[in-house]
């Protein structure tokens, strides 16, 4: 049964200090988040060039290769980089989705150039085990190989980026090797600073 709202009850609820329904879902228009404004990149090629320069920057390149060498899946790195760019206002969600495949290919190409074995998804090993158990006859294996030979790779990297990947220098020292040791002529770090 519905009860009538008395004037006393309406007056009491009108005086309550509470937020408007849905108020928490909106932001102050004077202080918008970076992703609420105009994106920095609207062209896929320009965004890919930015991502390439970001990946190959001296302070990040070795860390990214170390992560790939440590079996961090390529798609997880791709998701992190693209979502971070979205939250910084670099691109909108539509362009972010268009950048996923080329960025993954870019990371794969850089890993292959360094001779690093990579993992595309975290559950690749489980998928391969399931596939090999299903393909137990040689006839099915032959058909699969023929299908794979007839398929052309769909690499969606622009030729300029592919050429830049070929020009990236190969890291000579091992990514998992021992870090260079400090000069031990001075026994303490304070002595090295001249204190």
LOVEX-102724 format. One line per 2 residues: number of its first residue (from 1); their letters; for each residue x, y, z of N, C-alpha, C. Coordinates in pm, 1 decimal, padded with zeros to 6 digits. Layout:
BEGIN
NUM) a) X/Y/Z/X/Y/Z/X/Y/Z | ...
END
This chain:
BEGIN
1) xx) 00082.8/-00118.0/00000.0/00000.0/00000.0/00000.0/00087.5/00124.7/00000.0 | 00046.4/00220.4/-00077.9/00118.2/00346.1/-00082.0/00063.0/00439.4/00024.0
3) xx) 00152.5/00504.4/00087.8/00109.8/00602.6/00187.6/00124.5/00741.6/00129.2 | 00041.0/00828.2/00170.8/00051.4/00966.0/00125.5/00167.0/01033.2/00198.3
5) xx) 00236.2/01119.5/00124.8/00345.8/01193.7/00185.9/00285.6/01315.6/00254.8 | 00307.8/01322.8/00380.9/00253.5/01434.7/00456.9/00339.6/01558.1/00433.1
7) xx) 00282.3/01673.3/00450.0/00361.0/01796.3/00431.7/00478.7/01803.6/00529.9 | 00463.2/01752.9/00651.5/00573.5/01754.7/00748.5/00689.3/01668.1/00699.9
9) xx) 00658.3/01550.6/00644.3/00761.2/01460.2/00594.5/00832.7/01522.3/00474.0 | 00759.1/01585.1/00382.5/00818.5/01648.9/00265.8/00910.1/01763.4/00307.3
11) xx) 00869.0/01840.7/00407.7/00952.4/01950.5/00456.3/01079.0/01897.6/00521.2 | 01067.4/01789.7/00598.3/01182.8/01731.0/00666.4/01283.4/01675.8/00565.1
13) xx) 01236.8/01602.0/00463.4/01328.6/01544.8/00364.7/01388.7/01652.7/00276.0 | 01321.1/01762.6/00257.9/01375.3/01872.9/00178.7/01491.1/01942.8/00247.3
15) xx) 01500.0/01934.8/00378.6/01607.3/01999.1/00454.5/01731.3/01910.7/00468.1 | 01720.8/01786.4/00431.6/01834.0/01694.1/00449.1/01947.6/01730.1/00353.5
17) xx) 02070.3/01720.4/00402.5/02188.9/01745.4/00321.5/02234.0/01612.9/00260.1 | 02198.2/01591.5/00138.3/02237.6/01468.4/00070.9/02267.1/01499.9/-00075.2
19) xx) 02340.1/01409.8/-00138.2/02377.6/01431.5/-00277.6/02261.9/01395.7/-00369.2 | 02263.7/01456.4/-00483.5/02163.6/01428.6/-00585.3/02192.5/01291.0/-00644.5
21) xx) 02092.3/01210.7/-00671.7/02118.8/01080.3/-00732.4/02196.8/01095.2/-00864.2 | 02308.0/01019.2/-00874.9/02392.7/01024.3/-00993.1/02502.3/01128.3/-00985.2
23) xx) 02509.3/01203.1/-00875.8/02609.4/01307.7/-00863.0/02750.9/01251.6/-00860.3 | 02768.4/01134.6/-00804.8/02900.5/01074.4/-00797.3/02950.9/01027.3/-00932.9
25) xx) 02863.5/01016.2/-01030.9/02902.6/00970.1/-01163.6/02946.5/01083.0/-01254.7 | 02942.8/01204.2/-01206.9/02983.7/01317.7/-01288.9/03102.8/01386.7/-01223.9
27) xx) 03174.1/01463.0/-01303.8/03292.8/01532.6/-01257.0/03270.4/01682.4/-01271.8 | 03345.9/01759.1/-01198.0/03338.5/01903.8/-01206.3/03378.4/01947.7/-01347.6
29) xx) 03293.9/02020.0/-01420.2/03327.1/02060.5/-01557.2/03448.4/02153.1/-01564.8 | 03479.3/02220.6/-01456.5/03595.7/02309.5/-01456.6/03726.7/02232.9/-01443.3
31) xx) 03723.2/02111.3/-01391.7/03842.8/02027.8/-01374.5/03821.5/01890.7/-01437.6 | 03814.5/01882.9/-01571.0/03788.6/01752.6/-01632.3/03912.3/01662.2/-01626.1
33) xx) 03887.8/01533.2/-01630.7/03997.3/01437.3/-01641.0/04060.1/01450.1/-01779.2 | 04186.8/01408.3/-01797.2/04249.4/01420.6/-01929.6/04174.5/01346.5/-02039.5
35) xx) 04113.3/01232.3/-02007.7/04044.2/01154.9/-02110.6/03906.2/01211.8/-02144.6 | 03861.4/01312.5/-02072.1/03731.3/01372.2/-02100.3/03739.5/01483.2/-02204.8
37) xx) 03861.4/01523.4/-02238.4/03877.4/01630.1/-02336.4/03911.4/01575.7/-02473.5 | 03964.2/01662.4/-02556.4/04003.6/01625.5/-02692.0/04131.2/01541.3/-02684.0
39) xx) 04135.2/01425.7/-02753.0/04255.2/01342.4/-02747.2/04371.8/01407.3/-02822.0 | 04492.5/01373.9/-02778.5/04612.6/01428.2/-02841.9/04632.2/01370.1/-02982.1
41) xx) 04602.0/01240.5/-02998.3/04619.1/01174.6/-03127.4/04483.0/01130.2/-03180.5 | 04461.6/01155.5/-03309.3/04339.1/01108.4/-03373.3/04370.1/01025.3/-03497.5
43) xx) 04497.2/01020.0/-03535.8/04541.0/00943.6/-03652.2/04625.1/00825.9/-03603.6 | 04592.6/00706.7/-03652.6/04658.5/00585.4/-03605.9/04809.9/00590.8/-03628.1
45) xx) 04854.8/00634.8/-03743.3/04997.8/00637.4/-03775.0/05074.5/00726.2/-03676.4 | 05019.4/00842.7/-03645.6/05085.6/00933.0/-03551.6/05094.0/00871.0/-03412.3
47) xx) 04988.8/00804.7/-03372.5/04987.9/00738.9/-03241.5/05088.9/00625.0/-03238.0 | 05101.2/00549.7/-03347.9/05199.7/00441.2/-03354.0/05341.9/00494.7/-03348.8
49) xx) 05367.1/00606.0/-03413.9/05499.6/00667.9/-03407.0/05530.7/00711.8/-03264.4 | 05431.0/00767.6/-03195.8/05449.2/00805.4/-03055.6/05479.8/00682.7/-02969.8
51) xx) 05403.3/00574.3/-02989.6/05425.8/00452.4/-02911.3/05563.5/00393.6/-02939.3 | 05606.7/00397.5/-03064.8/05739.4/00345.3/-03097.8/05847.9/00425.6/-03027.2
53) xx) 05835.6/00558.2/-03030.0/05935.8/00640.3/-02961.3/05929.7/00618.5/-02810.3 | 05811.2/00592.5/-02757.9/05796.3/00565.9/-02614.7/05863.6/00434.4/-02575.7
55) xx) 05842.2/00330.6/-02657.4/05898.8/00198.5/-02628.1/06050.3/00199.5/-02640.8 | 06103.0/00265.6/-02744.5/06246.3/00260.7/-02771.4/06325.0/00368.4/-02698.9
57) xx) 06260.4/00443.1/-02611.9/06333.2/00542.3/-02532.0/06435.9/00469.7/-02444.9 | 06551.9/00532.4/-02427.2/06662.0/00467.8/-02356.2/06623.7/00420.6/-02216.5
59) xx) 06542.2/00496.9/-02146.9/06507.8/00461.2/-02009.0/06402.2/00351.0/-01999.5 | 06335.9/00315.6/-02111.4/06230.0/00214.3/-02105.6/06260.9/00088.2/-02184.7
61) xx) 06341.6/00099.1/-02288.9/06360.6/-00010.6/-02383.7/06409.4/-00138.7/-02314.8 | 06512.5/-00128.3/-02234.2/06566.8/-00247.0/-02166.7/06465.8/-00305.2/-02067.8
63) xx) 06389.5/-00219.5/-02001.8/06289.3/-00268.5/-01906.4/06177.8/-00345.8/-01976.7 | 06135.6/-00296.2/-02092.2/06030.4/-00365.1/-02167.7/06080.8/-00500.7/-02216.9
65) xx) 06204.7/-00503.9/-02267.2/06261.4/-00630.7/-02313.7/06281.6/-00728.2/-02197.8 | 06319.0/-00677.2/-02082.5/06333.5/-00762.6/-01965.0/06198.9/-00821.5/-01925.1
67) xx) 06093.8/-00741.8/-01932.1/05959.7/-00791.7/-01899.0/05917.7/-00900.5/-01996.9 | 05942.9/-00879.4/-02125.3/05907.6/-00980.1/-02225.4/05988.6/-01107.4/-02202.4
69) xx) 06115.9/-01091.0/-02170.0/06202.3/-01206.4/-02143.1/06160.1/-01280.0/-02016.0 | 06093.9/-01211.0/-01925.7/06046.7/-01271.4/-01800.4/05908.6/-01333.1/-01816.6
71) xx) 05866.3/-01355.9/-01939.5/05739.2/-01421.3/-01974.3/05615.8/-01336.8/-01941.4 | 05630.5/-01205.0/-01939.3/05512.7/-01119.9/-01928.8/05447.2/-01122.4/-02066.7
73) xx) 05320.3/-01160.2/-02074.9/05255.8/-01172.1/-02205.1/05252.1/-01039.1/-02282.3 | 05271.3/-01049.1/-02412.1/05270.9/-00932.2/-02500.6/05138.8/-00857.0/-02489.7
75) xx) 05027.4/-00929.8/-02482.5/04897.5/-00863.9/-02478.1/04876.1/-00788.7/-02347.0 | 04935.7/-00835.2/-02238.4/04923.7/-00761.3/-02112.5/05001.4/-00630.1/-02120.7
77) xx) 05122.5/-00634.2/-02178.4/05199.2/-00510.7/-02196.4/05123.4/-00414.0/-02287.2 | 05063.5/-00467.9/-02392.4/04986.1/-00385.5/-02484.9/04870.0/-00318.1/-02413.5
79) xx) 04796.5/-00394.5/-02333.3/04682.2/-00337.8/-02261.4/04725.7/-00228.4/-02165.2 | 04833.8/-00251.8/-02092.9/04880.0/-00152.6/-01995.3/04920.2/-00023.5/-02065.1
81) xx) 04998.1/-00035.0/-02173.6/05044.2/00085.2/-02244.0/04928.2/00163.6/-02303.5 | 04835.2/00092.1/-02364.1/04723.9/00161.3/-02428.9/04628.6/00223.5/-02328.1
83) xx) 04600.7/00154.3/-02218.6/04509.5/00211.2/-02118.9/04573.4/00332.2/-02050.8 | 04703.7/00325.3/-02025.8/04772.3/00439.8/-01965.9/04764.8/00560.5/-02058.8
85) xx) 04784.8/00537.2/-02188.4/04772.4/00645.9/-02284.7/04632.1/00703.3/-02289.6 | 04532.4/00616.0/-02276.4/04393.2/00663.6/-02274.3/04367.8/00751.6/-02152.5
87) xx) 04412.4/00707.9/-02034.2/04387.9/00786.9/-01913.0/04464.8/00918.7/-01915.7 | 04574.0/00924.8/-01992.9/04649.3/01049.9/-02005.4/04592.5/01140.4/-02113.9
89) xx) 04489.8/01094.6/-02185.0/04427.8/01175.8/-02288.3/04499.9/01170.0/-02421.9 | 04578.9/01066.9/-02444.2/04652.1/01054.3/-02571.0/04560.2/01012.7/-02684.7
91) xx) 04463.5/00923.9/-02659.5/04370.7/00876.5/-02762.4/04237.9/00840.8/-02699.1 | 04138.1/00828.6/-02783.5/04005.5/00791.6/-02735.7/03991.2/00638.2/-02738.2
93) xx) 03884.4/00582.3/-02683.6/03870.8/00436.0/-02678.5/03869.7/00369.6/-02816.7 | 03815.1/00437.0/-02917.2/03810.9/00378.0/-03051.1/03951.6/00362.6/-03108.8
95) xx) 04032.0/00468.1/-03099.0/04168.7/00460.2/-03149.2/04251.5/00363.2/-03065.3 | 04222.1/00355.8/-02936.7/04292.0/00261.6/-02850.2/04272.9/00118.8/-02900.7
97) xx) 04151.6/00083.7/-02941.4/04126.0/-00050.6/-02993.5/04197.2/-00072.9/-03126.6 | 04207.3/00030.4/-03207.2/04277.0/00018.1/-03335.2/04428.0/00006.2/-03318.9
99) xx) 04480.9/00052.1/-03206.6/04624.8/00046.8/-03181.8/04669.8/-00085.5/-03120.9 | 04577.7/-00166.1/-03071.2/04614.8/-00287.8/-02998.2/04694.9/-00384.5/-03084.6
101) xx) 04645.7/-00418.3/-03201.5/04714.3/-00515.7/-03285.9/04850.6/-00465.2/-03334.7 | 04860.3/-00342.8/-03389.7/04992.5/-00296.4/-03433.5/05093.2/-00285.0/-03319.5
103) xx) 05048.7/-00244.0/-03201.2/05140.5/-00234.5/-03088.3/05191.5/-00372.2/-03047.6 | 05103.6/-00471.5/-03048.9/05146.4/-00607.8/-03016.4/05248.7/-00657.2/-03118.2
105) xx) 05224.3/-00632.0/-03247.4/05321.1/-00670.4/-03350.6/05453.6/-00597.1/-03332.6 | 05446.7/-00472.0/-03290.3/05567.7/-00394.4/-03267.6/05650.9/-00456.9/-03155.5
107) xx) 05585.8/-00492.3/-03045.7/05656.2/-00555.7/-02934.3/05713.0/-00691.6/-02975.4 | 05637.3/-00767.8/-03053.4/05684.2/-00898.3/-03099.8/05806.6/-00881.2/-03189.4
109) xx) 05802.5/-00783.4/-03280.9/05914.6/-00761.0/-03372.4/06040.3/-00720.2/-03295.9 | 06025.7/-00635.9/-03195.5/06141.6/-00595.7/-03115.5/06197.4/-00713.3/-03035.7
111) xx) 06109.3/-00798.3/-02984.1/06155.3/-00916.1/-02909.5/06226.9/-01013.8/-03002.7 | 06171.7/-01035.6/-03121.2/06236.3/-01125.9/-03216.6/06371.2/-01071.1/-03260.6
113) xx) 06381.4/-00941.9/-03276.3/06508.3/-00879.1/-03315.2/06615.1/-00903.3/-03209.7 | 06576.1/-00910.1/-03083.6/06670.1/-00935.3/-02975.0/06690.9/-01084.4/-02950.6
115) xx) 06613.6/-01167.8/-03017.3/06625.5/-01312.3/-02996.1/06558.7/-01358.6/-02867.9 | 06457.7/-01286.9/-02824.4/06387.8/-01319.0/-02700.2/06263.0/-01399.7/-02733.6
117) xx) 06243.2/-01510.0/-02662.5/06119.0/-01585.3/-02677.2/06010.1/-01511.3/-02600.6 | 05895.0/-01500.8/-02661.0/05786.9/-01421.7/-02602.1/05661.7/-01507.1/-02587.2
119) xx) 05573.9/-01459.1/-02501.1/05443.5/-01521.8/-02478.1/05339.5/-01420.3/-02521.8 | 05247.1/-01463.3/-02605.8/05145.3/-01369.3/-02653.9/05035.3/-01351.4/-02550.1
121) xx) 04976.9/-01461.4/-02503.5/04876.0/-01458.2/-02397.5/04925.8/-01543.5/-02282.4 | 04875.6/-01517.9/-02164.0/04919.4/-01592.2/-02046.9/04880.1/-01738.2/-02048.4
123) xx) 04778.5/-01775.8/-02124.3/04731.5/-01913.7/-02123.2/04767.2/-01987.5/-02252.0 | 04875.3/-01945.9/-02321.6/04916.2/-02011.6/-02446.1/04953.7/-02157.6/-02425.3
125) xx) 05024.6/-02188.8/-02316.4/05068.7/-02326.5/-02293.2/04949.8/-02420.4/-02277.8 | 04847.0/-02376.5/-02206.1/04728.5/-02460.1/-02187.1/04655.9/-02481.5/-02319.7
127) xx) 04647.0/-02375.8/-02401.0/04580.1/-02387.6/-02530.5/04652.8/-02485.2/-02622.1 | 04786.2/-02479.2/-02623.8/04863.1/-02569.3/-02709.1/04844.9/-02714.1/-02666.0
129) xx) 04841.4/-02738.5/-02535.3/04823.1/-02875.3/-02486.6/04685.6/-02928.8/-02527.0 | 04583.8/-02844.3/-02519.0/04450.0/-02888.0/-02559.4/04443.0/-02913.1/-02709.9
131) xx) 04507.7/-02829.9/-02788.0/04504.3/-02846.7/-02932.7/04576.7/-02974.6/-02974.8 | 04690.9/-03003.9/-02915.1/04764.7/-03124.1/-02955.1/04691.1/-03250.6/-02914.8
133) xx) 04616.5/-03245.6/-02806.6/04540.8/-03364.4/-02768.7/04424.1/-03388.4/-02865.3 | 04368.9/-03282.4/-02921.2/04259.6/-03296.7/-03015.7/04308.5/-03338.9/-03154.2
135) xx) 04428.0/-03295.9/-03190.6/04482.2/-03328.4/-03322.2/04568.8/-03454.2/-03313.4 | 04506.9/-03566.7/-03294.5/04584.3/-03688.4/-03274.1/04605.9/-03767.3/-03402.0
137) xx) 04538.3/-03736.7/-03508.6/04559.1/-03809.8/-03633.1/04646.8/-03728.2/-03726.9 | 04723.9/-03795.4/-03808.0/04814.5/-03726.4/-03899.2/04738.4/-03652.3/-04007.9
139) xx) 04621.8/-03703.2/-04045.6/04541.9/-03637.1/-04148.6/04501.0/-03497.1/-04103.9 | 04457.4/-03484.7/-03980.3/04415.4/-03354.5/-03929.8/04535.2/-03260.4/-03919.6
141) xx) 04651.2/-03314.5/-03881.4/04771.1/-03231.5/-03872.1/04812.1/-03179.3/-04009.3 | 04801.3/-03264.0/-04110.8/04836.2/-03221.3/-04246.7/04743.5/-03109.8/-04293.6
143) xx) 04615.8/-03123.7/-04266.4/04519.7/-03020.0/-04305.4/04548.7/-02887.8/-04233.9 | 04586.4/-02896.0/-04108.9/04619.7/-02775.6/-04032.5/04742.8/-02707.6/-04091.7
145) xx) 04844.7/-02783.7/-04124.5/04965.9/-02726.2/-04183.2/04936.7/-02661.1/-04317.9 | 04855.0/-02724.6/-04398.6/04818.6/-02667.2/-04528.0/04742.1/-02536.6/-04509.2
147) xx) 04654.7/-02532.7/-04412.1/04578.6/-02410.7/-04385.3/04671.0/-02299.1/-04338.7 | 04767.1/-02331.7/-04253.2/04859.4/-02230.3/-04203.4/04949.2/-02178.2/-04314.8
149) xx) 04989.5/-02263.9/-04407.8/05073.4/-02219.7/-04519.1/04997.1/-02126.4/-04610.9 | 04868.7/-02153.3/-04629.4/04789.6/-02071.1/-04720.5/04750.1/-01937.0/-04659.9
151) xx) 04755.7/-01926.0/-04527.2/04718.6/-01800.2/-04462.0/04831.6/-01700.6/-04473.4 | 04798.6/-01578.2/-04506.4/04897.8/-01472.2/-04513.7/04894.8/-01395.3/-04382.1
153) xx) 05011.1/-01361.9/-04329.3/05009.7/-01284.7/-04205.0/04949.6/-01146.9/-04227.2 | 04873.2/-01102.5/-04129.7/04806.1/-00973.6/-04137.1/04880.4/-00874.4/-04047.5
155) xx) 04996.4/-00832.0/-04093.7/05076.0/-00737.3/-04017.1/05027.5/-00597.9/-04051.7 | 04982.5/-00527.0/-03951.8/04923.3/-00396.6/-03976.6/05014.4/-00282.4/-03934.4
157) xx) 05146.2/-00305.3/-03936.8/05238.8/-00197.9/-03904.9/05268.2/-00117.5/-04031.2 | 05272.6/00014.3/-04019.7/05311.5/00093.2/-04135.7/05456.4/00061.3/-04175.3
159) xx) 05491.2/00074.4/-04303.0/05627.5/00042.6/-04347.1/05734.3/00126.6/-04276.7 | 05702.0/00249.8/-04241.4/05799.9/00335.6/-04173.3/05835.7/00278.1/-04036.7
161) xx) 05735.2/00228.3/-03964.3/05759.9/00170.8/-03832.0/05839.6/00041.4/-03846.1 | 05807.5/-00040.0/-03946.1/05881.6/-00164.0/-03968.6/06027.9/-00134.4/-03997.0
163) xx) 06053.6/-00029.1/-04072.7/06191.4/00008.3/-04102.7/06261.3/00058.2/-03976.4 | 06191.0/00135.5/-03894.2/06250.3/00183.6/-03769.3/06284.7/00068.3/-03675.7
165) xx) 06201.4/-00035.2/-03675.3/06228.8/-00152.1/-03590.4/06358.7/-00217.5/-03634.2 | 06382.2/-00224.6/-03765.6/06505.4/-00284.5/-03816.3/06628.1/-00201.9/-03778.1
167) xx) 06610.1/-00072.8/-03754.9/06721.4/00015.2/-03721.9/06750.5/00021.2/-03572.0 | 06663.9/-00034.9/-03488.6/06685.9/-00032.6/-03344.2/06808.4/-00118.2/-03312.7
169) xx) 06902.9/-00064.7/-03236.1/07022.7/-00144.0/-03206.9/06990.3/-00262.7/-03116.8 | 07065.7/-00369.8/-03137.4/07049.5/-00489.5/-03056.4/07128.9/-00470.5/-02928.3
171) xx) 07068.9/-00501.3/-02816.0/07133.8/-00487.8/-02686.6/07238.0/-00597.8/-02675.6 | 07363.5/-00558.6/-02654.7/07473.2/-00655.0/-02651.9/07483.0/-00728.7/-02518.8
173) xx) 07458.9/-00658.3/-02410.2/07470.4/-00724.6/-02280.4/07342.5/-00799.4/-02248.1 | 07354.9/-00900.9/-02168.2/07241.0/-00983.5/-02133.2/07144.3/-00906.0/-02044.9
175) xx) 07016.8/-00918.4/-02074.3/06916.4/-00850.4/-01993.8/06907.1/-00909.7/-01853.8 | 06940.5/-01038.8/-01843.1/06934.2/-01104.6/-01713.2/07071.4/-01115.5/-01647.7
177) xx) 07170.5/-01056.2/-01710.4/07306.5/-01065.5/-01658.1/07324.0/-00983.5/-01532.2 | 07441.1/-01001.4/-01473.0/07475.6/-00930.6/-01350.7/07495.1/-00782.7/-01381.3
179) xx) 07440.6/-00693.1/-01300.5/07460.9/-00551.2/-01326.4/07606.8/-00513.8/-01304.9 | 07649.1/-00406.3/-01372.1/07787.5/-00361.3/-01357.5/07812.0/-00320.2/-01213.2
181) xx) 07928.4/-00360.3/-01163.7/07961.1/-00329.9/-01024.0/08021.6/-00191.4/-01014.1 | 08004.7/-00131.0/-00896.9/08060.0/00000.8/-00871.2/08210.2/-00008.9/-00854.6
183) xx) 08277.5/00100.8/-00879.4/08421.3/00107.6/-00857.5/08445.7/00094.1/-00707.8 | 08521.7/-00006.3/-00669.4/08541.6/-00033.2/-00526.4/08668.2/00031.3/-00472.1
185) xx) 08725.2/00126.4/-00546.4/08845.0/00193.3/-00496.4/08812.6/00270.1/-00368.4 | 08698.1/00335.7/-00367.5/08653.4/00402.5/-00245.5/08558.0/00306.9/-00176.1
187) xx) 08577.0/00288.4/-00049.3/08502.2/00186.9/00024.1/08357.1/00222.3/00050.8 | 08325.0/00348.8/00063.7/08186.8/00384.4/00096.2/08130.0/00478.8/-00008.5
189) xx) 07998.9/00485.0/-00011.9/07933.3/00574.8/-00106.8/07957.0/00721.8/-00068.9 | 07967.7/00750.0/00061.3/07995.2/00886.8/00105.7/08134.2/00929.2/00062.4
191) xx) 08229.0/00838.0/00064.9/08364.2/00871.7/00021.3/08364.6/00901.2/-00127.1 | 08280.9/00832.5/-00205.0/08273.4/00857.0/-00348.1/08214.1/00994.2/-00377.3
193) xx) 08127.8/01041.8/-00288.0/08066.1/01172.9/-00306.8/08155.5/01286.7/-00260.3 | 08266.6/01254.5/-00197.4/08357.7/01357.4/-00150.3/08317.9/01413.0/-00015.2
195) x) 08240.4/01336.8/00061.7/08197.1/01383.9/00193.2/08299.4/01344.0/00296.0
END
